[in-house]
Amino acid sequence: MTDVAFDRAVADPAPIQPASRPNLDKGFNPLTMILFFGILATGLLFVAYSIYVDVNATGARVTTYLPYILLFVALLIALGFEFVNGFHDTANAVATVIYTHSLPAEVAVMWSGFFNFLGVLMSSGAVAFGIVSLLPVELILQVGSSAGFAMVFALLIAAILWNLGTWFFGLPASSSHTLIGSIIGVGIANAVMRGRDGTSGVDWSKATEIGYALLLSPLVGFICAAVLLLALKFIVRNPALYAAPEGNKAPPLWIRGLLIATCTGVSFAHGSNDGQKGMGLIMLILIGTVPTAYALNRALPESQVVQFQKTSDAASRVIAAKGAGHSIIGDPRPAVTQYIALHHINEGTYPSLAALVKDVGDQVARYGSLTKVPAEAVGNTRNDMYLTSEAIRFLMKDRENDLNKEEIATLNAYKGSLDAATKFIPTWVKIAVAIALGLGTMIGWKRIVVTVGEKIGKTHLTYAQGASAELVAAATIGAADVFGLPVSTTHVLSSGVAGTMAANGSGLQWSTIRNLLMAWVLTLPCAIALSATLYVIFSRIF
């Protein structure tokens, strides 16, 4: 086909039967529902059994069941967040294959759920602890206290409530955005309740870094999807790719394969990124309720413990040299905690940190292995390691420090050893989150699918538009996963669809775009206010 003929075919396609609305009302057969609830029950039993095995392996005696009751409730809420996240966010991944008739709706959601499951299992864990680092350090160190439980319950319940509200109105708001807002709300409320400035309750440098990722991802989705569609039109001169489905007819096989592949990529990327947010919070819950089993990585091999001693000695020399001429009396932890909260180096910062590094090294040397740390000392050792890691993280970013490249490399190596001992995710946690997210994909997806498939553009979604939006979404989320940044599947994909509509000259439904923008703008302040309020209430209850 000549270029002129192609351009004419794309701009003025021959009259065909209008695309039909896909069948979104066909339910799952009873066997599928039995399988659904069977997997759900099996997952819960697997979680309970895994916790029993891990606790039993520590040899600690169970003297009260109250922590396990709180653990069960907190895990249900955390997994409930991931379940809601599944049907709230993953609907974006299946909208394109459903509205191009590439897959029936019921098949598409099960397919997407399976690849969400795989994405969670194969995730790196970097995003999980990026989210956790936003929380106030004093609450993380006391996560097993009443304030710690108030924090976990407040931020999770606030995120679930806002997600359910936006889902009810069919608005594809961001679960990532919601969770970040909930964490910031808890941090602000905690600081105010302790008599400090509300801005001191949040790691704003990390929040800004994550905020940029969340705010820029819709622009990336819109622009890149639009550019990709225009590039496809220039490179792939096949009018069939740029046409809307004809009636209920499935697309040509090669186009169908492309769309299913992009849906698979988005689903996998969503699982690998969004699933980690729940993992980080679940680890906080486990550390707070069952520290003997989960405060330290008891699976760390002996070789890494030996390496820890080497990096600890090197870091201790660097920090002690910076603090030469100053000394401290008493416990160094308050001074280090204050530095993390205020991000201000004073004459006590380096000597206090040097003392804490030496203390951590002495503890590990005394026991010889993390598996030999006594049950009563596990929590304190873990807190010291975490406190030291966070202080070094801020110190390396602090413009007031006088560290050279070699010293920064030494501290980075030591921080890596600390993180290996404290920032880990057991396999069963990944499996539990994978099940929750995967099963959530199969429930309640219709409202968001209709918005993405019918209410963003004025014309029916074409094959090329669906593929462009999903390719950009998968690539963006995958890149964010590598760099440990949480981005919104919802923002990237829905803005990508809008970008392809604009590039194609199809027109946008501005009432929907306005509602989407309003939801995106209101998500952060509403989540902050909701979680802050719940934190104050729960702090008085627990």
C-alpha positions in Angstrom: 0.0 0.0 0.0 1.4 3.5 -0.9 1.9 6.1 1.7 -1.0 8.2 0.3 -3.3 5.2 0.3 -2.3 4.3 3.9 -2.9 7.9 5.1 -6.2 8.0 3.4 -7.2 4.6 4.9 -6.3 5.7 8.4 -7.9 9.1 8.2 -11.0 8.0 6.4 -11.5 4.3 6.9 -14.2 2.5 4.9 -17.6 2.2 6.6 -17.8 -0.9 8.7 -20.0 -2.3 11.4 -19.5 -0.2 14.6 -17.6 -1.8 17.4 -19.9 -3.5 19.9 -19.6 -3.0 23.7 -17.9 -6.0 25.2 -20.0 -8.3 27.4 -19.0 -7.2 30.9 -21.8 -8.9 32.8 -21.0 -12.5 32.3 -20.3 -14.0 35.7 -17.9 -16.7 36.7 -19.2 -20.2 36.8 -19.6 -21.9 40.2 -16.5 -24.0 39.7 -14.4 -20.8 39.3 -15.8 -19.4 42.5 -15.2 -22.6 44.4 -11.6 -22.4 43.2 -11.4 -18.7 44.2 -12.5 -19.3 47.8 -10.4 -22.5 47.9 -7.2 -20.5 47.0 -8.2 -17.8 49.5 -8.6 -20.3 52.4 -5.4 -22.1 51.4 -3.5 -18.9 51.4 -4.7 -17.9 54.9 -3.8 -21.4 56.2 -0.4 -21.1 54.6 0.2 -17.8 56.3 -0.7 -19.2 59.7 1.5 -22.3 59.2 4.5 -20.2 58.0 4.3 -18.0 61.1 4.0 -21.0 63.3 7.1 -22.6 61.7 9.2 -19.4 61.9 8.3 -18.7 65.5 8.9 -22.4 66.5 12.3 -22.3 64.8 13.5 -19.5 67.2 12.8 -21.7 70.3 11.0 -18.8 72.0 8.2 -19.8 74.4 4.7 -18.4 73.8 3.5 -16.8 77.0 0.5 -14.8 75.6 -1.6 -15.0 72.5 -2.5 -11.3 72.4 0.4 -10.4 70.0 -0.8 -13.1 67.6 -4.4 -11.9 67.7 -3.2 -8.4 66.8 -0.9 -9.9 64.2 -3.8 -11.8 62.6 -6.0 -8.6 62.5 -3.2 -6.5 61.1 -2.3 -9.0 58.4 -5.9 -9.3 57.3 -6.1 -5.5 56.9 -2.7 -5.4 55.1 -3.7 -8.2 52.7 -7.1 -6.5 52.4 -5.3 -3.4 51.1 -3.6 -5.5 48.4 -6.9 -7.2 47.5 -8.5 -3.8 47.0 -5.4 -2.7 45.1 -5.9 -5.6 42.8 -9.4 -4.8 41.6 -8.9 -1.0 41.8 -5.6 -0.8 39.8 -5.4 -3.9 37.6 -8.6 -3.0 35.8 -6.4 -0.6 33.9 -4.4 -3.5 32.5 -7.4 -5.4 31.1 -9.4 -2.6 29.7 -7.6 -2.5 26.4 -7.8 -6.3 25.7 -11.5 -6.3 26.7 -12.5 -3.3 24.6 -10.6 -4.5 21.5 -12.3 -8.0 21.9 -8.8 -9.6 22.2 -10.0 -11.6 25.2 -13.4 -12.1 26.9 -13.7 -10.1 30.1 -13.7 -13.1 32.4 -10.6 -14.6 30.7 -8.8 -11.3 30.7 -9.1 -10.7 34.5 -8.0 -14.2 35.3 -5.0 -13.9 32.9 -4.1 -10.5 34.5 -4.5 -11.9 38.0 -2.1 -14.8 37.2 0.6 -12.4 35.9 0.1 -10.1 38.9 0.8 -13.1 41.0 4.0 -13.9 39.2 5.1 -10.2 39.3 4.8 -10.1 43.0 6.8 -13.3 43.4 9.6 -12.1 41.2 9.8 -8.6 42.7 13.1 -7.2 44.1 11.8 -5.7 47.4 13.4 -2.3 46.8 10.1 -0.5 46.6 8.9 -2.1 49.8 11.5 -0.5 52.0 11.4 2.8 50.0 7.8 3.1 51.2 8.7 2.1 54.8 11.5 4.7 55.0 8.8 7.5 54.7 7.5 6.6 58.2 8.7 8.4 61.3 11.8 6.6 62.6 10.6 6.7 66.2 7.4 4.8 65.2 9.4 2.2 63.2 11.6 1.6 66.2 8.5 1.2 68.4 6.3 -0.6 65.9 5.4 -3.2 68.5 4.0 -0.5 70.8 0.5 0.9 70.9 1.7 3.9 68.8 3.1 1.5 66.3 -0.2 -0.4 65.9 -2.1 2.9 65.7 0.2 3.9 62.8 -0.2 0.6 60.9 -4.0 0.5 61.3 -4.5 4.2 60.6 -2.6 4.3 57.3 -3.9 1.0 56.0 -7.6 1.7 56.8 -7.3 5.2 55.4 -5.9 3.8 52.1 -8.6 1.2 51.9 -11.4 3.6 52.5 -10.2 6.1 49.9 -9.6 3.3 47.3 -13.1 1.9 47.9 -14.6 5.4 47.6 -12.9 6.2 44.3 -13.6 2.7 43.0 -17.4 3.1 43.8 -17.5 6.2 41.6 -15.5 4.5 38.8 -12.5 6.9 39.2 -9.1 5.3 38.5 -7.3 7.0 41.3 -3.8 5.8 42.4 -3.4 3.3 45.2 0.3 4.3 45.4 -0.7 8.0 45.7 -3.2 7.0 48.4 -0.8 5.0 50.5 1.9 7.8 50.3 -0.7 10.3 51.5 -1.7 8.0 54.4 1.9 7.6 55.5 2.5 11.4 55.4 -0.7 11.9 57.4 0.5 9.6 60.1 3.9 11.3 60.2 2.4 14.7 60.5 -0.1 13.7 63.2 2.7 11.9 65.2 4.9 15.0 65.1 2.1 17.3 66.2 1.1 15.0 69.0 4.7 15.0 70.3 4.8 18.8 70.3 7.0 19.2 67.2 6.4 21.0 63.9 4.2 18.8 61.7 6.8 19.0 58.9 9.4 17.2 61.0 7.3 14.0 61.0 8.1 13.1 57.4 11.3 12.4 55.4 10.5 15.1 52.9 13.5 14.3 50.7 12.3 10.8 50.2 8.7 12.0 49.9 9.7 14.5 47.3 11.6 11.8 45.3 8.5 9.6 45.4 6.2 12.5 44.7 8.1 13.4 41.5 7.7 9.8 40.4 4.0 9.9 41.0 3.4 13.3 39.5 5.6 12.8 36.4 4.3 9.4 35.6 1.0 10.7 34.1 2.9 13.1 31.9 5.2 10.3 30.8 2.2 8.1 30.1 0.4 10.8 28.0 3.4 12.0 26.0 5.1 8.7 25.4 1.9 6.9 24.4 1.0 9.7 22.0 4.5 9.7 20.5 4.6 5.9 20.2 1.2 5.9 18.4 2.5 8.5 15.9 5.7 6.5 15.4 3.7 3.3 14.8 1.7 5.1 12.1 4.9 6.1 10.4 6.6 2.7 10.7 3.8 0.1 10.5 1.8 0.9 7.4 -1.1 -1.4 8.1 -4.5 0.3 8.4 -5.9 -2.7 10.3 -3.8 -1.8 13.3 -5.4 1.7 13.6 -9.0 0.6 13.3 -11.6 0.0 16.0 -13.0 -3.6 16.3 -15.7 -4.5 13.9 -18.7 -5.5 15.8 -17.8 -8.3 18.2 -15.1 -9.6 15.9 -11.7 -10.4 17.4 -8.7 -8.6 15.9 -6.3 -10.3 13.5 -4.1 -12.9 15.2 -0.9 -10.8 15.2 -2.7 -7.8 16.6 -4.4 -9.9 19.2 -1.1 -11.4 20.3 0.4 -7.9 20.6 -2.4 -6.7 22.8 -2.4 -9.8 25.0 1.4 -9.4 25.4 1.1 -5.7 26.4 -1.7 -6.7 28.9 0.6 -9.3 30.3 3.5 -6.9 30.6 1.4 -4.3 32.5 -0.1 -7.0 34.8 3.4 -8.3 35.6 4.9 -4.9 36.1 1.9 -3.9 38.3 2.4 -6.9 40.5 6.2 -6.4 40.8 5.7 -2.7 41.8 2.4 -2.4 43.7 2.7 -5.7 45.5 5.9 -4.5 47.3 4.0 -1.8 49.1 2.0 -4.3 51.0 5.1 -6.4 51.7 6.9 -3.5 53.4 4.0 -2.9 55.7 3.5 -6.6 56.5 7.2 -6.8 57.5 6.6 -3.9 59.9 3.7 -5.7 61.4 5.7 -8.9 61.8 8.7 -7.1 63.3 6.3 -5.4 65.8 4.4 -8.5 66.9 6.9 -11.3 66.5 10.3 -9.7 66.7 12.0 -13.0 67.7 11.3 -14.5 64.2 11.3 -11.4 61.9 13.4 -8.6 63.4 16.6 -10.0 62.0 17.3 -12.0 58.8 18.2 -15.3 60.4 18.7 -16.8 57.0 21.7 -14.6 56.4 24.7 -16.9 55.6 27.8 -17.0 57.8 29.9 -15.5 55.0 27.8 -12.4 55.0 28.1 -12.1 58.8 31.9 -12.2 58.4 31.6 -9.5 55.6 29.5 -7.4 58.0 32.3 -7.4 60.5 34.7 -6.1 57.9 32.4 -3.3 56.6 31.5 -2.4 60.2 35.2 -2.0 61.2 35.9 0.2 58.1 32.8 2.4 58.7 33.6 2.7 62.4 37.1 4.1 61.5 35.6 6.6 59.0 33.0 8.0 61.4 35.3 8.0 64.4 37.8 10.1 62.5 35.1 12.6 61.7 34.2 12.8 65.3 37.7 13.1 66.6 38.1 15.7 69.4 34.5 15.2 70.6 33.2 12.7 73.0 29.8 11.6 74.4 28.6 10.4 77.7 25.8 7.9 78.0 23.5 6.4 75.4 24.3 7.6 71.8 20.9 6.6 70.4 18.9 9.8 71.3 21.5 12.0 69.5 21.4 9.7 66.4 17.6 9.7 66.4 17.5 13.4 66.7 19.8 13.8 63.7 17.5 11.5 61.6 14.4 13.6 62.7 16.0 17.1 62.2 18.7 16.3 59.5 21.1 18.7 61.2 24.7 17.8 61.9 26.1 19.1 65.3 29.2 18.3 67.4 27.5 15.2 68.8 26.4 13.6 65.6 29.6 11.9 64.5 30.8 10.7 67.9 27.3 9.4 68.8 27.1 7.5 65.5 30.6 6.2 65.9 29.6 4.8 69.3 26.4 3.2 67.9 28.4 1.6 65.0 30.8 0.2 67.5 28.0 -1.1 69.7 26.3 -2.8 66.8 29.6 -4.4 65.7 30.2 -5.6 69.3 26.7 -7.2 69.4 27.2 -9.2 66.2 30.7 -10.2 67.2 29.4 -11.4 70.6 26.9 -13.7 69.2 28.8 -14.7 66.0 25.7 -15.2 64.0 22.3 -13.6 63.7 20.6 -16.9 64.4 22.3 -16.9 67.8 21.0 -13.5 68.9 18.9 -14.3 72.1 15.2 -13.7 71.8 15.2 -10.9 74.4 18.0 -9.0 72.5 16.7 -9.4 68.9 14.5 -6.3 69.0 17.2 -4.0 70.4 19.9 -5.3 67.9 17.5 -4.8 65.0 16.6 -1.3 66.1 20.3 -0.3 66.5 21.0 -1.6 63.0 18.0 0.2 61.5 18.9 3.4 63.3 22.5 3.3 62.1 21.4 2.5 58.5 19.0 5.5 58.4 21.6 7.8 59.9 24.1 6.8 57.3 21.6 7.3 54.6 20.9 10.8 55.6 24.5 11.5 56.3 25.6 10.6 52.8 22.9 13.0 51.3 23.6 15.8 53.8 25.3 18.7 52.1 26.9 19.6 55.5 29.0 16.5 55.6 32.6 16.5 54.6 32.9 13.0 53.3 35.0 12.2 50.2 34.1 9.5 47.6 36.1 6.7 49.3 34.5 7.4 52.6 31.0 7.4 51.0 31.8 4.1 49.3 32.9 2.6 52.7 29.7 3.8 54.4 27.6 2.5 51.5 29.1 -0.9 51.9 28.4 -0.9 55.6 24.8 0.3 55.0 24.3 -2.6 52.5 25.4 -5.1 55.2 23.0 -3.5 57.7 20.1 -3.6 55.3 20.8 -7.3 54.4 20.3 -8.1 58.1 17.1 -6.0 58.6 15.4 -5.4 55.3 14.4 -8.8 54.0 11.1 -10.4 52.9 10.3 -14.1 53.6 9.1 -16.1 50.7 5.7 -16.7 52.4 5.1 -13.0 52.6 5.6 -12.7 48.9 3.2 -15.6 48.2 0.5 -14.2 50.6 0.6 -10.8 48.9 0.7 -12.4 45.4 -2.5 -14.4 46.3 -4.2 -11.3 47.7 -3.3 -9.1 44.7 -4.0 -11.8 42.1 -7.4 -12.7 43.5 -8.3 -9.0 43.9 -7.9 -8.6 40.2 -10.8 -11.0 39.6 -13.3 -9.0 41.7 -14.9 -5.6 41.2 -12.9 -4.7 38.0 -15.9 -3.6 35.9 -16.3 0.0 37.2 -12.8 1.1 36.4 -12.7 -0.9 33.1 -15.8 1.0 31.8 -14.2 4.4 32.6 -10.9 3.6 30.8 -12.5 1.8 27.9 -15.5 4.1 27.2 -15.2 7.4 29.0 -11.8 8.9 28.3 -11.9 9.3 24.5 -14.9 10.1 22.2 -14.3 7.2 19.9 -13.8 3.5 20.5 -10.3 2.4 21.4 -8.3 1.1 18.4 -5.8 -1.7 18.5 -2.8 0.6 18.1 -4.1 2.9 20.9 -4.5 0.0 23.3 -1.1 -1.4 22.5 0.7 2.0 22.7 -0.8 2.8 26.1 0.0 -0.5 27.6 3.6 -0.7 26.2 4.4 2.7 27.8 2.7 1.7 31.1 4.7 -1.6 31.3 8.0 0.1 30.5 7.4 2.9 32.9 6.4 0.7 35.8 9.2 -1.7 35.1 11.8 1.1 35.1 10.4 2.4 38.4 10.7 -1.0 39.9 14.4 -1.2 39.0 15.0 2.2 40.7 12.9 1.4 43.7 10.3 4.1 43.1 6.5 3.5 43.5 4.5 4.8 40.5 0.9 4.5 39.7 -0.3 2.0 37.2 -3.6 3.9 37.1 -2.0 7.2 36.3 0.3 5.9 33.6 -2.2 3.8 31.8 -5.3 6.1 31.9 -3.1 9.1 30.9 -1.6 6.9 28.1 -5.1 6.1 26.7 -5.8 9.9 26.8 -2.5 10.6 25.0 -3.3 8.2 22.2 -6.8 9.7 21.8 -5.3 13.2 21.6 -2.6 12.0 19.1 -5.2 10.3 17.0 -7.4 13.3 16.9 -10.2 11.2 18.4 -11.1 13.9 21.0 -11.3 13.6 24.8 -14.4 13.5 27.1 -13.5 16.4 29.2 -16.0 15.7 32.0 -14.2 12.4 32.6 -10.7 14.0 32.3 -11.9 16.7 34.8 -13.1 14.0 37.3 -9.8 12.1 36.9 -7.7 15.2 37.5 -9.9 16.1 40.5 -9.4 12.6 42.0 -5.7 12.8 41.4 -5.4 16.2 43.0 -7.6 15.3 46.0 -6.1 11.9 46.7 -3.1 13.2 48.6 -4.7 15.8 50.9 -7.7 13.5 51.6 -5.6 10.5 52.4 -3.4 12.7 54.6 -6.4 14.1 56.5 -8.1 10.7 56.8 -5.0 8.8 58.1 -4.0 11.7 60.5 -7.5 11.6 62.0 -7.5 7.8 62.4 -4.1 7.9 63.9 -5.2 10.3 66.6 -8.3 8.2 67.3 -6.4 4.9 67.4 -3.6 6.4 69.6 -6.2 7.0 72.3 -7.8 3.5 71.9 -4.7 1.3 71.9 
